[in-house]
């Protein structure tokens, strides 16, 4: 059985600033991580083992 709870945050102005900075940092890290997997991709190399050998 799953339980889902919806919560509304009511941060103070100082907490809101810190939360916004944290979310921006998380978004930047996620964007970097989602783009970094492409560095190992080489056109024409379809086998996983061959790709791993190149990275």
N, CA, C and O atoms as a Tinker XYZ file with bonds, in Angstrom:
   220  protein
     1  N      0.840000   -1.175000    0.000000    73     2
     2  CA     0.000000    0.000000    0.000000    64     1     3
     3  C      0.889000    1.244000    0.000000    63     2     4     5
     4  O      1.834000    1.349000    0.781000    81     3
     5  N      0.571000    2.166000   -0.875000    73     3     6
     6  CA     1.311000    3.423000   -0.940000    64     5     7
     7  C      0.515000    4.510000   -0.247000    63     6     8     9
     8  O     -0.711000    4.571000   -0.342000    81     7
     9  N      1.235000    5.354000    0.442000    73     7    10
    10  CA     0.629000    6.509000    1.098000    64     9    11
    11  C      1.253000    7.757000    0.507000    63    10    12    13
    12  O      2.474000    7.914000    0.527000    81    11
    13  N      0.430000    8.639000   -0.017000    73    11    14
    14  CA     0.912000    9.879000   -0.611000    64    13    15
    15  C      0.431000   11.036000    0.249000    63    14    16    17
    16  O     -0.755000   11.147000    0.559000    81    15
    17  N      1.358000   11.883000    0.624000    73    15    18
    18  CA     1.027000   13.035000    1.452000    64    17    19
    19  C      1.469000   14.292000    0.716000    63    18    20    21
    20  O      2.606000   14.375000    0.252000    81    19
    21  N      0.595000   15.248000    0.609000    73    19    22
    22  CA     0.921000   16.511000   -0.030000    64    21    23
    23  C      1.212000   17.531000    1.073000    63    22    24    25
    24  O      0.432000   17.690000    2.011000    81    23
    25  N      2.333000   18.207000    0.941000    73    23    26
    26  CA     2.768000   19.159000    1.949000    64    25    27
    27  C      3.025000   20.508000    1.285000    63    26    28    29
    28  O      3.606000   20.575000    0.201000    81    27
    29  N      2.601000   21.553000    1.924000    73    27    30
    30  CA     2.857000   22.898000    1.413000    64    29    31
    31  C      3.918000   23.540000    2.298000    63    30    32    33
    32  O      3.758000   23.625000    3.515000    81    31
    33  N      4.998000   23.987000    1.674000    73    31    34
    34  CA     6.063000   24.638000    2.423000    64    33    35
    35  C      5.703000   26.101000    2.672000    63    34    36    37
    36  O      5.185000   26.788000    1.791000    81    35
    37  N      5.982000   26.555000    3.868000    73    35    38
    38  CA     5.773000   27.949000    4.220000    64    37    39
    39  C      7.066000   28.480000    4.835000    63    38    40    41
    40  O      7.134000   28.721000    6.040000    81    39
    41  N      8.089000   28.660000    4.002000    73    39    42
    42  CA     9.384000   29.084000    4.531000    64    41    43
    43  C      9.406000   30.566000    4.895000    63    42    44    45
    44  O      8.633000   31.369000    4.372000    81    43
    45  N     10.304000   30.895000    5.797000    73    43    46
    46  CA    10.557000   32.301000    6.103000    64    45    47
    47  C     11.324000   32.877000    4.909000    63    46    48    49
    48  O     11.824000   32.111000    4.086000    81    47
    49  N     11.428000   34.188000    4.795000    73    47    50
    50  CA    12.190000   34.765000    3.678000    64    49    51
    51  C     13.631000   34.236000    3.607000    63    50    52    53
    52  O     14.144000   33.988000    2.516000    81    51
    53  N     14.277000   34.066000    4.751000    73    51    54
    54  CA    15.641000   33.542000    4.763000    64    53    55
    55  C     15.679000   32.093000    4.284000    63    54    56    57
    56  O     16.564000   31.711000    3.518000    81    55
    57  N     14.723000   31.293000    4.733000    73    55    58
    58  CA    14.651000   29.905000    4.307000    64    57    59
    59  C     14.317000   29.809000    2.818000    63    58    60    61
    60  O     14.835000   28.936000    2.121000    81    59
    61  N     13.463000   30.691000    2.336000    73    59    62
    62  CA    13.089000   30.693000    0.916000    64    61    63
    63  C     14.309000   30.973000    0.043000    63    62    64    65
    64  O     14.481000   30.359000   -1.010000    81    63
    65  N     15.147000   31.896000    0.485000    73    63    66
    66  CA    16.374000   32.208000   -0.259000    64    65    67
    67  C     17.304000   31.002000   -0.300000    63    66    68    69
    68  O     17.862000   30.675000   -1.348000    81    67
    69  N     17.468000   30.346000    0.843000    73    67    70
    70  CA    18.326000   29.164000    0.903000    64    69    71
    71  C     17.748000   28.025000    0.071000    63    70    72    73
    72  O     18.494000   27.317000   -0.605000    81    71
    73  N     16.441000   27.842000    0.109000    73    71    74
    74  CA    15.789000   26.793000   -0.679000    64    73    75
    75  C     15.947000   27.046000   -2.167000    63    74    76    77
    76  O     16.214000   26.120000   -2.933000    81    75
    77  N     15.785000   28.289000   -2.577000    73    75    78
    78  CA    15.944000   28.634000   -3.993000    64    77    79
    79  C     17.374000   28.360000   -4.461000    63    78    80    81
    80  O     17.577000   27.822000   -5.550000    81    79
    81  N     18.359000   28.725000   -3.650000    73    79    82
    82  CA    19.753000   28.480000   -4.012000    64    81    83
    83  C     20.032000   26.978000   -4.105000    63    82    84    85
    84  O     20.753000   26.529000   -4.997000    81    83
    85  N     19.461000   26.212000   -3.185000    73    83    86
    86  CA    19.647000   24.760000   -3.202000    64    85    87
    87  C     19.026000   24.153000   -4.450000    63    86    88    89
    88  O     19.642000   23.307000   -5.098000    81    87
    89  N     17.816000   24.573000   -4.796000    73    87    90
    90  CA    17.152000   24.041000   -5.982000    64    89    91
    91  C     17.900000   24.407000   -7.266000    63    90    92    93
    92  O     17.986000   23.599000   -8.191000    81    91
    93  N     18.433000   25.612000   -7.316000    73    91    94
    94  CA    19.218000   26.015000   -8.494000    64    93    95
    95  C     20.478000   25.147000   -8.626000    63    94    96    97
    96  O     20.834000   24.721000   -9.725000    81    95
    97  N     21.139000   24.894000   -7.504000    73    95    98
    98  CA    22.340000   24.053000   -7.527000    64    97    99
    99  C     21.989000   22.634000   -7.962000    63    98   100   101
   100  O     22.724000   22.021000   -8.736000    81    99
   101  N     20.866000   22.110000   -7.466000    73    99   102
   102  CA    20.427000   20.759000   -7.862000    64   101   103
   103  C     20.097000   20.707000   -9.346000    63   102   104   105
   104  O     20.449000   19.741000  -10.024000    81   103
   105  N     19.433000   21.721000   -9.853000    73   103   106
   106  CA    19.098000   21.766000  -11.277000    64   105   107
   107  C     20.353000   21.844000  -12.142000    63   106   108   109
   108  O     20.429000   21.190000  -13.182000    81   107
   109  N     21.328000   22.633000  -11.724000    73   107   110
   110  CA    22.577000   22.730000  -12.482000    64   109   111
   111  C     23.311000   21.389000  -12.479000    63   110   112   113
   112  O     23.850000   20.972000  -13.504000    81   111
   113  N     23.332000   20.722000  -11.334000    73   111   114
   114  CA    23.991000   19.419000  -11.244000    64   113   115
   115  C     23.274000   18.387000  -12.106000    63   114   116   117
   116  O     23.920000   17.578000  -12.772000    81   115
   117  N     21.954000   18.410000  -12.098000    73   115   118
   118  CA    21.188000   17.474000  -12.915000    64   117   119
   119  C     21.406000   17.734000  -14.401000    63   118   120   121
   120  O     21.517000   16.794000  -15.188000    81   119
   121  N     21.467000   19.003000  -14.784000    73   119   122
   122  CA    21.716000   19.351000  -16.186000    64   121   123
   123  C     23.106000   18.884000  -16.606000    63   122   124   125
   124  O     23.282000   18.364000  -17.708000    81   123
   125  N     24.091000   19.068000  -15.732000    73   123   126
   126  CA    25.445000   18.612000  -16.037000    64   125   127
   127  C     25.477000   17.094000  -16.164000    63   126   128   129
   128  O     26.077000   16.558000  -17.096000    81   127
   129  N     24.832000   16.401000  -15.229000    73   127   130
   130  CA    24.834000   14.935000  -15.247000    64   129   131
   131  C     24.119000   14.394000  -16.474000    63   130   132   133
   132  O     24.563000   13.405000  -17.058000    81   131
   133  N     23.031000   15.018000  -16.870000    73   131   134
   134  CA    22.299000   14.513000  -18.031000    64   133   135
   135  C     23.073000   14.747000  -19.317000    63   134   136   137
   136  O     22.892000   14.005000  -20.282000    81   135
   137  N     23.920000   15.751000  -19.356000    73   135   138
   138  CA    24.726000   15.999000  -20.547000    64   137   139
   139  C     26.034000   15.233000  -20.538000    63   138   140   141
   140  O     26.617000   14.992000  -21.595000    81   139
   141  N     26.505000   14.848000  -19.360000    73   139   142
   142  CA    27.810000   14.204000  -19.275000    64   141   143
   143  C     27.805000   12.780000  -19.820000    63   142   144   145
   144  O     28.854000   12.281000  -20.227000    81   143
   145  N     26.647000   12.112000  -19.841000    73   143   146
   146  CA    26.621000   10.755000  -20.370000    64   145   147
   147  C     26.915000   10.756000  -21.862000    63   146   148   149
   148  O     27.340000    9.739000  -22.410000    81   147
   149  N     26.698000   11.870000  -22.514000    73   147   150
   150  CA    26.918000   11.941000  -23.963000    64   149   151
   151  C     28.402000   11.966000  -24.327000    63   150   152   153
   152  O     28.756000   11.712000  -25.479000    81   151
   153  N     29.272000   12.268000  -23.367000    73   151   154
   154  CA    30.693000   12.347000  -23.687000    64   153   155
   155  C     31.260000   10.991000  -24.080000    63   154   156   157
   156  O     32.267000   10.923000  -24.785000    81   155
   157  N     30.622000    9.905000  -23.631000    73   155   158
   158  CA    31.096000    8.571000  -23.974000    64   157   159
   159  C     30.491000    8.040000  -25.254000    63   158   160   161
   160  O     30.852000    6.949000  -25.696000    81   159
   161  N     29.586000    8.778000  -25.857000    73   159   162
   162  CA    28.906000    8.326000  -27.060000    64   161   163
   163  C     29.736000    8.648000  -28.285000    63   162   164   165
   164  O     30.210000    9.771000  -28.459000    81   163
   165  N     29.906000    7.647000  -29.130000    73   163   166
   166  CA    30.650000    7.831000  -30.368000    64   165   167
   167  C     29.783000    7.364000  -31.529000    63   166   168   169
   168  O     29.265000    6.247000  -31.483000    81   167
   169  N     29.606000    8.168000  -32.559000    73   167   170
   170  CA    28.795000    7.739000  -33.703000    64   169   171
   171  C     29.375000    6.476000  -34.330000    63   170   172   173
   172  O     30.587000    6.347000  -34.498000    81   171
   173  N     28.494000    5.561000  -34.667000    73   171   174
   174  CA    28.908000    4.333000  -35.335000    64   173   175
   175  C     29.337000    3.214000  -34.398000    63   174   176   177
   176  O     29.587000    2.099000  -34.857000    81   175
   177  N     29.428000    3.474000  -33.109000    73   175   178
   178  CA    29.799000    2.438000  -32.152000    64   177   179
   179  C     28.530000    2.022000  -31.429000    63   178   180   181
   180  O     28.001000    2.772000  -30.609000    81   179
   181  N     28.037000    0.815000  -31.735000    73   179   182
   182  CA    26.760000    0.412000  -31.182000    64   181   183
   183  C     26.880000   -0.538000  -29.997000    63   182   184   185
   184  O     25.933000   -0.664000  -29.221000    81   183
   185  N     27.998000   -1.198000  -29.839000    73   183   186
   186  CA    28.130000   -2.159000  -28.754000    64   185   187
   187  C     28.571000   -1.479000  -27.465000    63   186   188   189
   188  O     29.461000   -0.629000  -27.471000    81   187
   189  N     27.942000   -1.859000  -26.373000    73   187   190
   190  CA    28.238000   -1.255000  -25.080000    64   189   191
   191  C     29.701000   -1.467000  -24.682000    63   190   192   193
   192  O     30.352000   -0.545000  -24.190000    81   191
   193  N     30.214000   -2.673000  -24.893000    73   191   194
   194  CA    31.601000   -2.963000  -24.522000    64   193   195
   195  C     32.568000   -2.080000  -25.302000    63   194   196   197
   196  O     33.566000   -1.611000  -24.754000    81   195
   197  N     32.278000   -1.857000  -26.569000    73   195   198
   198  CA    33.148000   -1.010000  -27.385000    64   197   199
   199  C     33.084000    0.435000  -26.900000    63   198   200   201
   200  O     34.105000    1.123000  -26.885000    81   199
   201  N     31.918000    0.900000  -26.507000    73   199   202
   202  CA    31.799000    2.255000  -25.980000    64   201   203
   203  C     32.554000    2.395000  -24.680000    63   202   204   205
   204  O     33.221000    3.405000  -24.452000    81   203
   205  N     32.458000    1.390000  -23.820000    73   203   206
   206  CA    33.157000    1.457000  -22.541000    64   205   207
   207  C     34.673000    1.477000  -22.736000    63   206   208   209
   208  O     35.392000    2.115000  -21.967000    81   207
   209  N     35.145000    0.795000  -23.740000    73   207   210
   210  CA    36.576000    0.753000  -24.011000    64   209   211
   211  C     37.083000    2.126000  -24.449000    63   210   212   213
   212  O     38.254000    2.446000  -24.242000    81   211
   213  N     36.224000    2.931000  -25.046000    73   211   214
   214  CA    36.635000    4.248000  -25.553000    64   213   215
   215  C     36.610000    5.315000  -24.476000    63   214   216   217
   216  O     37.218000    6.371000  -24.647000    81   215
   217  N     35.909000    5.062000  -23.350000    73   215   218
   218  CA    35.792000    6.101000  -22.320000    64   217   219
   219  C     36.776000    5.898000  -21.208000    63   218   220
   220  O     36.810000    6.685000  -20.262000    81   219
